[in-house]
């Protein structure tokens, strides 16, 4: 162990049928695992693929399987296995470098309560509408400085003490984000996490619909009006006001993005309507299109797992 006498903290990954991407995620973290500076805990839950065996092929990675397909249950299990100290919660399909993991954990140990690295959306594979939507999304500060939406957030010991255990909600990151003021969230200047954007507009709408449903859950769970989160009934939420302000500022700086802004607003409004009409669920929901291209390389991950032959569960 080169960093210190003990790890800087833990990285907890809930994984449901992520054989196509888990190897890529763990490879990025491997240098920090091998030198003992972080502990990585993977909780495959309800998997019918090779997620667990691929994760176990990485020396030093702790793997604990659950039969139930539940992200909340997996996060609770990961928390139970993690040592006391700062924790990073990472989606299985998001690439976080070893350097970024160390930097975030050090920042939390130095007094920050909650935070994450910067994020970058990879929309190179996506359709025109999706690319235009993300061109605006990445330029809205009110969203870019939140904990949700990046597939990665981190909590200090004090931050983790803000709640008992992860509830059964659709979006854990929205639940966590709601616990902190913007002044309590630190965006750590380090390598950005790379989030693969959905491939098609329909996939983007599904993601947004899920996010807006989860906003209702979080507000209801904290005793606040779900309408206040969503702007239902003619009211505009604080989050919406922030986005509208950011859009206005963006168009002042870059007036040629008016068409992109129109795409952004149209997709958001349509997704909110779909969210109100949809049936609530607590099951795993995710974008499969962002994993489709990686699936073709799944054979490489399988061969790697076979050649490693190790297990650290």
C-alpha positions, 0 to 999 in steps of 0.5 A: 500500500503506497498511499497510506496505512489504510485506504482513502475510502470505498467505491461502491458499485451496484450492478445488475446484468452489467457484464458488458461494461463492468470490466471497463469500469473496474479496469479504470479503477484497478491502479488504485485497488492494486496499490491499496489506496481504495477499496472497491465493492461490487454488488451484483444483484439479480444478475443472469449474466457474467457480472459477478465472475468478471468482477471477481476476476479483478484482484482486490475487488470485493464482490457480494451477490444478491438474488434480488434485482434492486439497486437500493438493496445493493447499495445497502449491502455495499454500505454494510461491507464498506469500512468507516470513511468516505464513500463513492457511489458509482454506476456500473457503466460509468468510467471513473479513473483511479486518479479521480477516485483518489482526488475525490476521497482526499477532498472528502477527508479534508472537510468536504461533505459531499461531492463528485468529479466533473462529468463529460457526456459521450454522445458521439454515437447518438442521434442528432436530437440527443446530441443537440439536447446534451449540447445544452445540458452540459452548459447549464450550471444549475444542473452541472453542479448537482450530485445527480445525473453523473452516475457518480457521487461521494459522501464524507462520513458526515455526509453519509450520516445525513440519512439512515439507509438507502430507500427504495426509490427510482433514483438514488442520486436525486434522493442524495442530492436533495439532502445537501445545499449547493454550498455543501456540494464540491465538484472536485477538479480532477479527471471527469467521469465519462457518462455514455449518453443514450443513443436515441431520443426515445431512450433519452425520454425514458431516462428523463421520465424516470428522473421526473417520477423519482423527483415526485418520490423524493418530495413525497418522502420528505413531506413536500409537495410533489407538484413543487418538484415538478411544476405541476399545476402551473407552478414553476419549481426552483429547479425549473427556474434555475434551468430557465435562467441558465437557458436565458444566459446561454442564449445571450452568450451563444444566440446561435444555440436557439434551435438547440435550446428549443430541442432541449425544452421540447424534450423536457416538456414531453418527458414530464408529461410522460412521467405524469402518465406512467405507472410508478415502479421501483424495479431497475430501469436503465438505458440499454442503448448506451450499453449496446456497442459495449455488448459487442466487446463482451467476449473480450471481457469473458476471455479476460475473466477466464485468463485471470482466474482470480477471485476476491469476494 
